[in-house]
Amino acid sequence: MSTTSSPSPHTALVSGELARAWEMLSGEARSFAWVFSPHLYPPYAEFSFVIPMTVRDDGSTFAVGVLIQRACAATVAAAMFGDAVDNVPPEDLADACSEVCNIFSDSIARNLYPDQPVDIGLPFKLTEANYANVFDASGDGDIYQSHSNGNCLTVVVFTHSDTRM
């Protein structure tokens, strides 16, 4: 995968929607910026999920991936499950990050294909072993990142994706 060389016309909308969705889910205000990163994978994160999607009208495929570091996972899980950040069990961290991927994917699909139905698959967890395979099987894409308190939250829109493992 390589990122597109310039932001798409939807970049500002997608960035705004990601910020809105993250705040709704976590209670934390963050901004997301489009990142140009040719031929480089964003760093793998402990809580990395991807959802494959298909545009129904033409059968084109894309996917949305989220790469969430533990501190960000704890923030969103604590907000979702009403627990203290330090008390969230590991399975709740994964569940919360899977839901972040769901919400982000729906939001991105509505912005990229506003007048077309999009079939959204189920999220699956990326492992370090299959992480590079997903990137290698994808065409150009867009990367959005948000940095807060030394933690990075990354969202990747894979175009022309083949996320089968």
Phi and psi in degrees as GROMACS dihedral restraints (atoms count N, CA, C in turn):
[ dihedral_restraints ]
;  ai    aj    ak    al  type     phi  dphi    fc
    3     4     5     6     1  -128.1    20    10
    4     5     6     7     1   149.6    20    10
    6     7     8     9     1   -78.9    20    10
    7     8     9    10     1   155.2    20    10
    9    10    11    12     1   -62.5    20    10
   10    11    12    13     1   151.9    20    10
   12    13    14    15     1   -80.3    20    10
   13    14    15    16     1   -12.1    20    10
   15    16    17    18     1  -148.2    20    10
   16    17    18    19     1   155.3    20    10
   18    19    20    21     1   -61.4    20    10
   19    20    21    22     1   145.6    20    10
   21    22    23    24     1   -78.2    20    10
   22    23    24    25     1   166.9    20    10
   24    25    26    27     1   -61.7    20    10
   25    26    27    28     1   -19.2    20    10
   27    28    29    30     1   -90.9    20    10
   28    29    30    31     1    -2.9    20    10
   30    31    32    33     1   -56.3    20    10
   31    32    33    34     1   -47.3    20    10
   33    34    35    36     1   -63.9    20    10
   34    35    36    37     1   -40.8    20    10
   36    37    38    39     1   -63.6    20    10
   37    38    39    40     1   -47.0    20    10
   39    40    41    42     1   -62.6    20    10
   40    41    42    43     1   -45.5    20    10
   42    43    44    45     1   -57.1    20    10
   43    44    45    46     1   -45.6    20    10
   45    46    47    48     1   -64.3    20    10
   46    47    48    49     1   -40.6    20    10
   48    49    50    51     1   -67.4    20    10
   49    50    51    52     1   -38.8    20    10
   51    52    53    54     1   -62.3    20    10
   52    53    54    55     1   -43.9    20    10
   54    55    56    57     1   -62.2    20    10
   55    56    57    58     1   -44.1    20    10
   57    58    59    60     1   -62.4    20    10
   58    59    60    61     1   -46.4    20    10
   60    61    62    63     1   -64.8    20    10
   61    62    63    64     1   -43.8    20    10
   63    64    65    66     1   -61.3    20    10
   64    65    66    67     1   -43.0    20    10
   66    67    68    69     1   -64.5    20    10
   67    68    69    70     1   -39.6    20    10
   69    70    71    72     1   -62.6    20    10
   70    71    72    73     1   -41.6    20    10
   72    73    74    75     1   -78.1    20    10
   73    74    75    76     1   -36.9    20    10
   75    76    77    78     1  -110.8    20    10
   76    77    78    79     1   -18.3    20    10
   78    79    80    81     1    79.3    20    10
   79    80    81    82     1     5.3    20    10
   81    82    83    84     1  -109.6    20    10
   82    83    84    85     1   125.9    20    10
   84    85    86    87     1   -80.9    20    10
   85    86    87    88     1   126.8    20    10
   87    88    89    90     1  -143.4    20    10
   88    89    90    91     1   156.1    20    10
   90    91    92    93     1  -113.1    20    10
   91    92    93    94     1   151.6    20    10
   93    94    95    96     1  -118.0    20    10
   94    95    96    97     1   136.4    20    10
   96    97    98    99     1  -121.6    20    10
   97    98    99   100     1   141.8    20    10
   99   100   101   102     1   -68.9    20    10
  100   101   102   103     1   139.5    20    10
  102   103   104   105     1  -125.0    20    10
  103   104   105   106     1   130.0    20    10
  105   106   107   108     1   -90.2    20    10
  106   107   108   109     1   122.6    20    10
  108   109   110   111     1  -146.7    20    10
  109   110   111   112     1    77.1    20    10
  111   112   113   114     1   -65.4    20    10
  112   113   114   115     1   126.7    20    10
  114   115   116   117     1    61.7    20    10
  115   116   117   118     1    14.4    20    10
  117   118   119   120     1  -117.0    20    10
  118   119   120   121     1   136.1    20    10
  120   121   122   123     1   -83.1    20    10
  121   122   123   124     1   140.5    20    10
  123   124   125   126     1   -63.0    20    10
  124   125   126   127     1   155.2    20    10
  126   127   128   129     1   -60.9    20    10
  127   128   129   130     1   137.4    20    10
  129   130   131   132     1   -60.6    20    10
  130   131   132   133     1   144.2    20    10
  132   133   134   135     1  -123.1    20    10
  133   134   135   136     1   153.6    20    10
  135   136   137   138     1   -55.4    20    10
  136   137   138   139     1   -36.0    20    10
  138   139   140   141     1  -113.5    20    10
  139   140   141   142     1    84.7    20    10
  141   142   143   144     1  -115.9    20    10
  142   143   144   145     1   125.1    20    10
  144   145   146   147     1  -131.4    20    10
  145   146   147   148     1   154.0    20    10
  147   148   149   150     1  -139.5    20    10
  148   149   150   151     1   145.6    20    10
  150   151   152   153     1  -125.1    20    10
  151   152   153   154     1   121.4    20    10
  153   154   155   156     1   -79.2    20    10
  154   155   156   157     1   146.4    20    10
  156   157   158   159     1  -139.7    20    10
  157   158   159   160     1   152.8    20    10
  159   160   161   162     1  -131.7    20    10
  160   161   162   163     1   130.2    20    10
  162   163   164   165     1   -79.2    20    10
  163   164   165   166     1   117.3    20    10
  165   166   167   168     1   -61.7    20    10
  166   167   168   169     1   -39.3    20    10
  168   169   170   171     1   -63.0    20    10
  169   170   171   172     1   -40.9    20    10
  171   172   173   174     1  -121.3    20    10
  172   173   174   175     1    -1.3    20    10
  174   175   176   177     1    75.9    20    10
  175   176   177   178     1     5.0    20    10
  177   178   179   180     1   -68.0    20    10
  178   179   180   181     1   151.6    20    10
  180   181   182   183     1  -120.0    20    10
  181   182   183   184     1   151.4    20    10
  183   184   185   186     1  -154.5    20    10
  184   185   186   187     1   174.9    20    10
  186   187   188   189     1  -148.7    20    10
  187   188   189   190     1   157.2    20    10
  189   190   191   192     1  -121.1    20    10
  190   191   192   193     1   129.5    20    10
  192   193   194   195     1  -118.2    20    10
  193   194   195   196     1   146.0    20    10
  195   196   197   198     1  -122.0    20    10
  196   197   198   199     1   137.9    20    10
  198   199   200   201     1  -120.8    20    10
  199   200   201   202     1   104.6    20    10
  201   202   203   204     1  -118.0    20    10
  202   203   204   205     1   121.0    20    10
  204   205   206   207     1   -74.3    20    10
  205   206   207   208     1   158.7    20    10
  207   208   209   210     1   -54.4    20    10
  208   209   210   211     1   -43.4    20    10
  210   211   212   213     1   -62.4    20    10
  211   212   213   214     1   -40.8    20    10
  213   214   215   216     1   -68.5    20    10
  214   215   216   217     1   -38.7    20    10
  216   217   218   219     1   -61.2    20    10
  217   218   219   220     1   -42.6    20    10
  219   220   221   222     1   -65.1    20    10
  220   221   222   223     1   -38.5    20    10
  222   223   224   225     1   -62.1    20    10
  223   224   225   226     1   -49.6    20    10
  225   226   227   228     1   -71.0    20    10
  226   227   228   229     1   -38.3    20    10
  228   229   230   231     1   -65.9    20    10
  229   230   231   232     1   -41.4    20    10
  231   232   233   234     1   -60.6    20    10
  232   233   234   235     1   -42.3    20    10
  234   235   236   237     1   -67.1    20    10
  235   236   237   238     1   -41.7    20    10
  237   238   239   240     1   -68.6    20    10
  238   239   240   241     1   -39.9    20    10
  240   241   242   243     1  -103.4    20    10
  241   242   243   244     1     3.0    20    10
  243   244   245   246     1    64.3    20    10
  244   245   246   247     1    38.4    20    10
  246   247   248   249     1  -119.5    20    10
  247   248   249   250     1   165.5    20    10
  249   250   251   252     1   -72.9    20    10
  250   251   252   253     1   146.3    20    10
  252   253   254   255     1   -53.2    20    10
  253   254   255   256     1   -39.1    20    10
  255   256   257   258     1   -78.8    20    10
  256   257   258   259     1    -9.7    20    10
  258   259   260   261     1  -107.2    20    10
  259   260   261   262     1     4.9    20    10
  261   262   263   264     1   -75.9    20    10
  262   263   264   265     1   122.9    20    10
  264   265   266   267     1   -67.3    20    10
  265   266   267   268     1   152.5    20    10
  267   268   269   270     1   -55.2    20    10
  268   269   270   271     1   -38.5    20    10
  270   271   272   273     1   -66.1    20    10
  271   272   273   274     1   -30.9    20    10
  273   274   275   276     1   -72.0    20    10
  274   275   276   277     1   -32.1    20    10
  276   277   278   279     1   -61.1    20    10
  277   278   279   280     1   -47.2    20    10
  279   280   281   282     1   -65.3    20    10
  280   281   282   283     1   -42.7    20    10
  282   283   284   285     1   -61.4    20    10
  283   284   285   286     1   -43.1    20    10
  285   286   287   288     1   -64.7    20    10
  286   287   288   289     1   -41.1    20    10
  288   289   290   291     1   -69.3    20    10
  289   290   291   292     1   -34.5    20    10
  291   292   293   294     1   -62.7    20    10
  292   293   294   295     1   -40.4    20    10
  294   295   296   297     1   -69.0    20    10
  295   296   297   298     1   -36.5    20    10
  297   298   299   300     1   -58.2    20    10
  298   299   300   301     1   -43.4    20    10
  300   301   302   303     1   -61.6    20    10
  301   302   303   304     1   -42.7    20    10
  303   304   305   306     1   -58.5    20    10
  304   305   306   307     1   -51.3    20    10
  306   307   308   309     1   -65.6    20    10
  307   308   309   310     1   -45.5    20    10
  309   310   311   312     1   -61.3    20    10
  310   311   312   313     1   -42.4    20    10
  312   313   314   315     1   -61.9    20    10
  313   314   315   316     1   -45.5    20    10
  315   316   317   318     1   -61.1    20    10
  316   317   318   319     1   -44.2    20    10
  318   319   320   321     1   -62.7    20    10
  319   320   321   322     1   -44.5    20    10
  321   322   323   324     1   -66.5    20    10
  322   323   324   325     1   -42.0    20    10
  324   325   326   327     1   -60.4    20    10
  325   326   327   328     1   -42.7    20    10
  327   328   329   330     1   -64.8    20    10
  328   329   330   331     1   -30.9    20    10
  330   331   332   333     1   -83.2    20    10
  331   332   333   334     1   -37.7    20    10
  333   334   335   336     1   -79.9    20    10
  334   335   336   337     1   -30.5    20    10
  336   337   338   339     1  -132.1    20    10
  337   338   339   340     1    65.5    20    10
  339   340   341   342     1   -64.1    20    10
  340   341   342   343     1   -26.5    20    10
  342   343   344   345     1  -112.4    20    10
  343   344   345   346     1    16.1    20    10
  345   346   347   348     1  -129.3    20    10
  346   347   348   349     1   142.0    20    10
  348   349   350   351     1   -73.6    20    10
  349   350   351   352     1   137.9    20    10
  351   352   353   354     1  -124.5    20    10
  352   353   354   355     1   126.6    20    10
  354   355   356   357     1   -86.7    20    10
  355   356   357   358     1   123.2    20    10
  357   358   359   360     1  -104.3    20    10
  358   359   360   361     1   125.6    20    10
  360   361   362   363     1   -79.1    20    10
  361   362   363   364     1  -165.9    20    10
  363   364   365   366     1   -96.3    20    10
  364   365   366   367     1   143.9    20    10
  366   367   368   369     1   -70.5    20    10
  367   368   369   370     1   144.0    20    10
  369   370   371   372     1  -132.9    20    10
  370   371   372   373     1   148.1    20    10
  372   373   374   375     1   -77.8    20    10
  373   374   375   376     1   131.5    20    10
  375   376   377   378     1   -84.7    20    10
  376   377   378   379     1   137.5    20    10
  378   379   380   381     1  -102.3    20    10
  379   380   381   382     1   166.6    20    10
  381   382   383   384     1   -59.9    20    10
  382   383   384   385     1   -32.7    20    10
  384   385   386   387     1   -68.6    20    10
  385   386   387   388     1   -39.2    20    10
  387   388   389   390     1   -98.6    20    10
  388   389   390   391     1    -2.7    20    10
  390   391   392   393     1   -57.3    20    10
  391   392   393   394     1   -53.0    20    10
  393   394   395   396     1   -65.8    20    10
  394   395   396   397     1   -33.7    20    10
  396   397   398   399     1   -60.7    20    10
  397   398   399   400     1   -41.3    20    10
  399   400   401   402     1   -64.2    20    10
  400   401   402   403     1   -43.3    20    10
  402   403   404   405     1   -64.8    20    10
  403   404   405   406     1   -42.8    20    10
  405   406   407   408     1   -65.5    20    10
  406   407   408   409     1   -30.6    20    10
  408   409   410   411     1   -82.4    20    10
  409   410   411   412     1    -3.2    20    10
  411   412   413   414     1  -104.6    20    10
  412   413   414   415     1   152.3    20    10
  414   415   416   417     1   -84.3    20    10
  415   416   417   418     1  -154.2    20    10
  417   418   419   420     1   -59.4    20    10
  418   419   420   421     1   153.6    20    10
  420   421   422   423     1  -157.4    20    10
  421   422   423   424     1  -178.6    20    10
  423   424   425   426     1  -119.5    20    10
  424   425   426   427     1   142.2    20    10
  426   427   428   429     1  -120.4    20    10
  427   428   429   430     1   132.5    20    10
  429   430   431   432     1  -121.5    20    10
  430   431   432   433     1   137.0    20    10
  432   433   434   435     1  -132.6    20    10
  433   434   435   436     1   151.3    20    10
  435   436   437   438     1  -133.3    20    10
  436   437   438   439     1   129.4    20    10
  438   439   440   441     1  -114.9    20    10
  439   440   441   442     1   133.1    20    10
  441   442   443   444     1  -153.6    20    10
  442   443   444   445     1   128.2    20    10
  444   445   446   447     1    51.3    20    10
  445   446   447   448     1    40.8    20    10
  447   448   449   450     1    78.5    20    10
  448   449   450   451     1     5.3    20    10
  450   451   452   453     1  -112.4    20    10
  451   452   453   454     1   141.7    20    10
  453   454   455   456     1  -112.6    20    10
  454   455   456   457     1   133.6    20    10
  456   457   458   459     1  -115.6    20    10
  457   458   459   460     1   121.9    20    10
  459   460   461   462     1  -118.9    20    10
  460   461   462   463     1   137.8    20    10
  462   463   464   465     1  -124.3    20    10
  463   464   465   466     1   130.3    20    10
  465   466   467   468     1  -120.5    20    10
  466   467   468   469     1   129.1    20    10
  468   469   470   471     1  -103.0    20    10
  469   470   471   472     1   107.1    20    10
  471   472   473   474     1   -86.3    20    10
  472   473   474   475     1   125.3    20    10
  474   475   476   477     1  -100.4    20    10
  475   476   477   478     1   156.3    20    10
  477   478   479   480     1    45.1    20    10
  478   479   480   481     1    57.9    20    10
  480   481   482   483     1   -93.2    20    10
  481   482   483   484     1   152.7    20    10
  483   484   485   486     1  -132.5    20    10
  484   485   486   487     1    94.0    20    10
  486   487   488   489     1   -99.5    20    10
  487   488   489   490     1    17.1    20    10
  489   490   491   492     1   -69.5    20    10
  490   491   492   493     1   137.4    20    10
